[in-house]
Amino acid sequence: MAVREVLLYPHPLLKAVCTPILDWDVTVEELLQDLVDTMVAAGHSVGVAAPQIGDTRRAVVVDVSPSKLGKKQMNHGLLQMVNPKIIAKEGSTQVREGCMSVPDYTGNVQRAEKVVVQFLDADGRQQVIRAEGFEAIAIQHELDHLDGYLFLDRVSSLKTDLFRRK
């Protein structure tokens, strides 16, 4: 549908807890397509969440397959997730994350190495997937947005674990 403007921190919608999508209608399909279009247009993004484009419904898209890290392991390709919920986590790893909504910084964040996620897909069907590695990290990052968290909120020490992009 459209490439949407990505909101930048400290925009208040980035701290909003998003509402579940209860009625499946054309606006849900449009939202998912806008998320995909916005992610692809960014060129370097592996995911985007609805609040990043000004919509406070629980929807995200993730696709790590075009990225260097995503090509190194199995992944699910384009995931369009409505009302996603992590139902299991395994392991722990520290990773360096960035975000389109915080373009000037990256930071070290603790994430689960593997996750099991339940969601409705673009056709409104219930799905449950297991993701690991970079894909699991990207999913956790995007789902955080739905609860008003940025990677900045997950950085242990802003003094030692936050880095200005060059």
C-alpha positions in Angstrom: 0.0 0.0 0.0 2.4 2.7 1.2 5.8 3.4 2.7 5.1 5.1 6.0 7.2 7.5 8.0 9.1 5.8 10.8 8.6 7.6 14.1 11.7 8.5 16.0 12.5 8.3 19.7 11.2 10.0 21.9 7.8 10.1 20.0 5.2 9.1 22.6 3.6 6.4 20.4 6.8 4.4 20.7 6.1 4.0 24.4 2.4 2.9 23.9 1.2 -0.6 24.8 -0.6 -1.7 21.7 -4.1 -3.1 21.5 -5.0 -6.6 20.2 -6.6 -6.8 16.8 -10.0 -8.4 17.4 -11.8 -7.6 14.1 -10.1 -8.8 10.9 -10.9 -6.3 8.2 -9.3 -4.6 5.2 -7.4 -2.2 7.6 -5.5 -5.1 9.0 -4.4 -6.2 5.6 -3.5 -2.6 4.7 -1.5 -2.3 8.0 0.5 -5.4 7.2 1.3 -4.3 3.7 2.4 -0.8 4.9 4.7 -2.5 7.4 6.2 -4.7 4.7 6.5 -1.8 2.3 8.2 0.4 5.0 10.6 -2.4 6.0 11.6 -3.1 2.4 12.0 0.6 1.5 14.4 1.1 4.4 16.8 -1.3 2.7 18.6 -2.4 5.8 15.7 -3.3 8.1 14.8 -6.8 9.2 11.5 -5.8 10.9 9.1 -3.1 11.8 6.3 -2.8 14.3 3.0 -1.0 13.9 3.8 1.7 16.6 6.9 2.7 14.6 4.6 3.8 11.8 2.0 5.4 14.1 -0.5 2.6 14.5 -1.1 1.2 18.0 -2.5 -2.2 17.0 -0.5 -5.4 17.7 1.1 -6.2 14.4 4.7 -6.6 13.2 6.6 -7.9 10.2 10.0 -9.6 10.3 12.2 -10.9 7.5 15.9 -11.6 8.2 16.5 -13.6 5.0 18.0 -10.7 3.0 20.5 -9.8 5.8 24.0 -11.2 6.1 23.2 -12.7 9.5 19.9 -14.1 8.3 21.4 -16.0 5.4 23.7 -17.9 7.7 20.9 -20.0 9.2 17.4 -21.4 8.6 14.7 -18.8 8.9 11.0 -18.4 8.0 11.3 -15.7 5.4 8.7 -12.9 5.6 6.7 -13.2 8.8 3.6 -11.0 9.1 2.4 -11.4 12.6 -0.9 -10.2 14.2 -1.3 -10.4 18.0 2.0 -12.2 18.3 3.0 -13.7 21.7 6.2 -15.4 22.8 5.0 -18.6 24.5 8.5 -20.1 25.2 12.1 -18.9 25.5 15.4 -20.8 25.7 18.9 -19.7 26.3 20.4 -16.3 26.6 22.8 -14.2 24.5 24.1 -10.7 24.4 23.7 -9.0 21.0 24.3 -5.5 19.5 21.0 -4.1 18.3 19.9 -1.0 16.4 16.5 0.4 15.5 15.0 2.5 12.8 13.3 4.6 15.5 16.7 5.2 17.2 18.9 5.8 14.2 21.9 7.3 15.9 22.7 4.5 18.4 23.2 0.8 18.9 23.3 -1.1 22.1 24.1 -4.4 23.8 21.0 -6.2 24.8 20.3 -9.6 26.5 17.9 -11.8 24.5 16.7 -15.4 24.4 18.6 -17.5 21.8 15.4 -19.4 20.8 11.7 -18.5 21.0 8.4 -20.1 20.2 5.9 -17.5 18.9 2.1 -17.8 18.4 0.4 -15.4 16.1 -2.2 -14.9 13.3 -0.6 -14.8 9.9 -1.6 -12.5 6.9 -4.5 -14.8 6.2 -5.8 -14.7 9.8 -4.7 -18.3 10.5 -3.2 -19.3 13.8 0.5 -20.1 13.5 3.1 -21.3 16.0 6.7 -21.2 15.0 10.1 -21.9 16.6 12.8 -19.3 15.8 16.4 -19.2 16.8 19.5 -17.1 16.3 19.2 -13.8 14.5 15.6 -14.4 13.6 14.6 -15.0 17.3 16.4 -11.8 18.2 14.6 -9.8 15.5 11.2 -11.2 16.6 11.9 -10.3 20.3 13.0 -6.8 19.3 9.8 -6.1 17.2 7.5 -7.6 19.8 9.0 -5.3 22.4 7.7 -2.4 20.4 4.2 -3.7 20.9 4.6 -3.3 24.7 6.2 0.2 24.5 9.8 -1.0 24.9 12.8 0.1 22.8 16.2 -1.6 22.8 17.3 1.4 24.9 15.1 0.0 27.7 16.9 -3.3 27.6 20.5 -1.9 27.7 22.1 -2.8 31.0 24.3 0.3 31.2 23.8 3.4 29.1 27.4 4.3 29.9 29.1 1.1 28.8 26.5 -0.6 26.5 25.2 2.2 24.3 27.2 3.2 21.2 26.9 6.1 18.8 26.7 5.0 15.1 29.5 6.1 13.0 
